Amino acid sequence: ANERNQRAEAVLVAALEQDAKEKAAALEQEAEAKAIRIEEAVKASKALNAELERKQRYLFETRLQLEAAEKEKAANAAEAKRVMKAEAILVAALEQEAKEKAAA
């Protein structure tokens, strides 16, 4: 009976050891899979951050170009105003000259 109990105990211990090995292997596989998913998430995050930085740089450059265009537009408007004033003065002078010639 004692020998039978020892054999039964040995079988039970072997089964428990096998179960523990299987659980450890499953946990190890799960940990490896999680590590791979984390690594992929980090890569994706880095790629998204790089894309965001590119878009922010593009937006900044576009804003600078817009500001420059607005300044150029304002300068062009001021120049057009000066030209129109000069043309008005010239027209008035020509009209005055024409009146004077007509009166003479």
Backbone torsions as a table, in degrees:
resi	resn	phi	psi	omega
1	ALA	NA	-40.2	179.1
2	ASN	-63.6	-40.8	179.1
3	GLU	-65.9	-38.7	178.3
4	ARG	-65.3	-41.7	177.8
5	ASN	-62.9	-40.6	179.9
6	GLN	-65.3	-40.7	177.7
7	ARG	-65.2	-43.3	179.6
8	ALA	-63.4	-40.0	178.8
9	GLU	-65.5	-40.8	179.4
10	ALA	-64.5	-40.5	178.4
11	VAL	-64.7	-42.3	180.0
12	LEU	-64.8	-43.9	179.4
13	VAL	-63.4	-43.0	179.1
14	ALA	-62.2	-41.6	179.4
15	ALA	-65.1	-42.3	178.6
16	LEU	-64.9	-40.3	178.4
17	GLU	-63.4	-43.2	178.8
18	GLN	-62.8	-43.1	178.5
19	ASP	-61.7	-43.7	179.0
20	ALA	-63.1	-40.8	178.5
21	LYS	-63.6	-43.3	179.6
22	GLU	-64.6	-42.5	178.1
23	LYS	-64.6	-40.7	179.4
24	ALA	-64.2	-40.9	178.8
25	ALA	-64.9	-41.4	179.4
26	ALA	-64.9	-42.1	178.3
27	LEU	-64.3	-38.6	178.8
28	GLU	-64.7	-42.9	177.6
29	GLN	-63.3	-41.4	179.3
30	GLU	-63.9	-41.9	179.0
31	ALA	-64.3	-41.2	177.6
32	GLU	-63.5	-42.1	179.1
33	ALA	-64.2	-41.2	177.8
34	LYS	-64.4	-41.4	179.9
35	ALA	-61.9	-39.9	178.6
36	ILE	-65.7	-43.5	179.4
37	ARG	-63.3	-40.1	178.8
38	ILE	-64.5	-43.7	179.6
39	GLU	-61.2	-42.5	178.5
40	GLU	-65.8	-38.7	178.8
41	ALA	-65.4	-39.3	178.5
42	VAL	-64.5	-43.4	178.2
43	LYS	-61.1	-45.0	-179.9
44	ALA	-63.6	-40.2	179.2
45	SER	-63.7	-42.4	178.8
46	LYS	-63.1	-41.7	179.4
47	ALA	-64.1	-42.7	179.1
48	LEU	-65.3	-40.2	177.8
49	ASN	-63.4	-41.5	179.0
50	ALA	-63.4	-41.9	178.5
51	GLU	-63.9	-42.5	177.8
52	LEU	-61.0	-43.4	178.5
53	GLU	-62.1	-42.1	178.0
54	ARG	-60.6	-44.7	-179.0
55	LYS	-66.5	-38.1	178.1
56	GLN	-65.9	-40.8	177.5
57	ARG	-62.2	-44.3	179.2
58	TYR	-61.3	-43.6	179.3
59	LEU	-62.6	-43.4	178.6
60	PHE	-61.9	-46.2	179.3
61	GLU	-62.8	-39.3	179.0
62	THR	-65.0	-39.9	177.9
63	ARG	-63.1	-42.2	178.1
64	LEU	-61.2	-42.4	179.1
65	GLN	-64.6	-39.9	178.9
66	LEU	-64.3	-43.6	178.1
67	GLU	-61.2	-43.2	179.1
68	ALA	-63.2	-40.6	179.6
69	ALA	-65.5	-39.1	179.0
70	GLU	-66.0	-40.2	177.7
71	LYS	-64.3	-41.9	178.9
72	GLU	-64.5	-40.5	178.7
73	LYS	-61.8	-43.4	179.5
74	ALA	-64.1	-41.6	178.9
75	ALA	-64.4	-41.0	178.7
76	ASN	-64.4	-39.6	179.1
77	ALA	-64.6	-41.8	179.0
78	ALA	-65.0	-40.5	178.5
79	GLU	-64.7	-41.0	179.0
80	ALA	-63.2	-38.7	178.4
81	LYS	-63.5	-43.9	178.4
82	ARG	-62.1	-42.3	179.7
83	VAL	-63.5	-42.9	-180.0
84	MET	-63.0	-39.4	177.6
85	LYS	-64.3	-44.8	179.6
86	ALA	-61.9	-41.0	178.5
87	GLU	-64.0	-40.8	179.8
88	ALA	-63.4	-42.2	178.1
89	ILE	-63.3	-44.1	179.5
90	LEU	-62.3	-44.9	178.9
91	VAL	-61.2	-44.1	-180.0
92	ALA	-62.7	-41.1	179.4
93	ALA	-64.9	-41.7	179.3
94	LEU	-65.5	-40.7	178.0
95	GLU	-63.4	-42.0	178.5
96	GLN	-62.5	-43.3	179.1
97	GLU	-62.2	-41.5	179.9
98	ALA	-64.4	-40.8	178.6
99	LYS	-62.7	-44.2	-179.0
100	GLU	-63.5	-41.3	178.5
101	LYS	-66.2	-38.8	-179.2
102	ALA	-68.5	-34.0	-179.5
103	ALA	-75.9	-25.1	-176.5
104	ALA	-79.4	NA	NA
